[in-house]
Amino acid sequence: MTIGFALTDQAPGRLLWAICALFTASHARYSVISTAWLTLPSTPAAESPHGPAGGTHRQRPNVFTILLVNTKSFSALTSAAHSDDRVGGYYDPSSECYFVVARPSVQPDLWMAYLGGARTCYRRFGVERVLEYDRVRDGKSTALFFAALDADGHIAGGMRAQGPYLHADQAHALLEWAGRSGAAALRADISARIPAGVIEMKTGWVDRDAPRRAELTAALARIFVHSMALLNVRHVLGTVAAHAVRCWQTTGGVVSRTVTPVAYPDDRYRTAAMWWDRDTYADHTASEQLPRLMDESAQLHQLHRPGLTATAP
């Protein structure tokens, strides 16, 4: 059993999932967010370089964490998701969706429904080719996928993870930058991170008719963080259109400073390379996303028990 204390605005620290208590100090307001969260008065925090989706910059609160971690159990939980076909899930009250996390081979029907929804969404914007449907439909290139089910059991969005990669050439992002400025820098970025573990998130989409579309989009931003823990890697790579960057920044995504954005999949878009770092993402995460990340993570880890399979609620 390990007990740890960290003041995350003083030094970057990994935000571990087994949290005994986490106290947030901001703007002299009092509220109990959950059994693990309490807002206390303090001096204003420094302004965050990344504002939440919507365009306004907010001050990110100082965060003091008290960690009570059984390191052996935590390691077993994260590695279990990568070593077998166990799956999990969690409910997000803000979007009113239940997220199923699975491997395509375990939930083949759900996998095909998720891809079908992505195909419809991408086709609507004239970028269906980006999906590479025929190449990915067998599920072999996908380590995990997340499917958001609404109250009626319909898939309202999702995302999938590729990796962990053994070498940079496996990254799909290199195809997107092939022959363009920034390709060498992107390869170098990926190669430098491979030893600590790299996965890549692809095929993110949200149904345009989802009743809580903004909340569901925010929930998709949290998938980057959950995927790092489930696949036990330090880094996540995402190639992100300019209009989505601000939303993805709310969970700690950082735009690469060395990789030049490209027109992909066509000239209507400006796509950038973004990175999430498991050791430092909490330092860049919007305060409203942190309690949701913690709650969803707790649900995921509770579901990693022998014999459990994910089904629609």
Number of C-alpha atoms within 10 A of each C-alpha: 8 9 11 9 11 16 13 17 16 11 10 15 18 15 19 17 19 17 16 14 15 18 18 20 20 20 14 11 11 13 10 11 13 13 10 15 19 16 19 15 12 14 11 14 16 12 12 16 11 25 20 22 19 9 10 9 14 16 17 24 23 21 21 17 21 17 19 17 17 12 14 10 12 16 12 11 20 19 16 19 23 17 9 9 16 20 26 22 25 21 18 17 11 13 21 16 27 22 30 25 28 27 24 22 16 14 17 15 11 21 23 15 14 25 23 15 20 25 20 14 19 18 14 10 8 12 14 16 12 15 18 11 14 8 10 12 17 14 18 12 15 21 22 25 28 25 28 29 22 20 13 9 12 15 24 27 29 28 23 27 26 24 20 23 19 14 16 19 13 17 21 15 22 18 12 17 23 11 10 14 13 18 21 15 15 21 18 14 18 25 16 14 18 18 14 11 19 29 27 25 23 21 18 22 22 20 18 11 8 17 13 16 16 16 16 24 22 19 26 24 22 21 24 28 23 19 27 23 23 21 23 22 23 21 26 26 26 23 21 22 18 12 12 14 21 20 23 29 24 25 30 26 28 21 21 16 11 14 20 17 23 21 15 18 16 11 9 9 15 16 24 23 25 20 23 25 21 22 14 18 22 25 23 20 22 23 21 12 18 16 15 18 19 21 17 21 22 15 14 21 20 13 19 19 13 8 8 12 18 17 14 17 14
